[in-house]
Amino acid sequence: MILTVKLLLGRRCSLKVSGQESVAMLKKLVSERLQVPEEQQYLLFRGQRLADDKCLSDYCIGPNASINVIIRPLAKTAAAETGQPQPLWHCLGLVLAKHFAPHDTKAVLQLLRQEHQERLQRISLGALEQLVQDLLMEAPLGEEGPEAMPPTLEMSDSRETRDGG
């Protein structure tokens, strides 16, 4: 039987398979024809996700059926293997773990996150606009030397207005 396999972005192909073919084998064929890695494929038939260990006939997929392929992003572990940077809090937790006991590491990390969130909420609109303007400049920051670095962000601390300062 001939199946039509469609990516959401519009590419499609026709594949000749039997009803006894496994979904895993169909993924392999899709990988070869559409250059989508098998581990990134979700195959859908009539809105139902197809399991790798099942056969096409288990889903009553017949001739001229249409299978949709959804491409999922690679897992975070794969991103780490490619050398992509890890999130700030993960890296900071690793550093803290070298200097504190596990329970203390978690507590310090939680306090740092809370302090970070509070400070982000106090950044003035003017300071944010200046930061965006600096980031959108054609030359990357620091290219002209340290004197070209943007000024320290102004904080509008609500405590100053309460204390009269």
MOKA-V872287 format. One record per pair of residues at least 12 apart in sequence whose ideal C-beta (glycine too) atoms are under 6 Angstrom apart, sorted by the first residue. I is the first residue (numbers start at 1). J is the second residue. If there is no record, write none. Layout:
i=I j=J
i=I j=J
This chain:
i=1 j=63
i=2 j=14
i=2 j=16
i=3 j=15
i=3 j=17
i=3 j=65
i=3 j=67
i=4 j=66
i=5 j=30
i=5 j=67
i=5 j=69
i=6 j=68
i=7 j=69
i=11 j=34
i=13 j=33
i=15 j=29
i=19 j=56
i=19 j=57
i=20 j=55
i=21 j=56
i=22 j=55
i=23 j=50
i=23 j=52
i=23 j=54
i=24 j=52
i=27 j=41
i=36 j=71
i=40 j=71
i=40 j=72
i=41 j=69
i=42 j=70
i=42 j=72
i=43 j=67
i=44 j=68
i=45 j=59
i=45 j=61
i=45 j=67
i=93 j=109
i=96 j=108
i=96 j=109
i=122 j=155
i=122 j=156
i=122 j=157
i=123 j=153
i=124 j=154
i=124 j=156
i=127 j=153
i=127 j=154
i=134 j=150
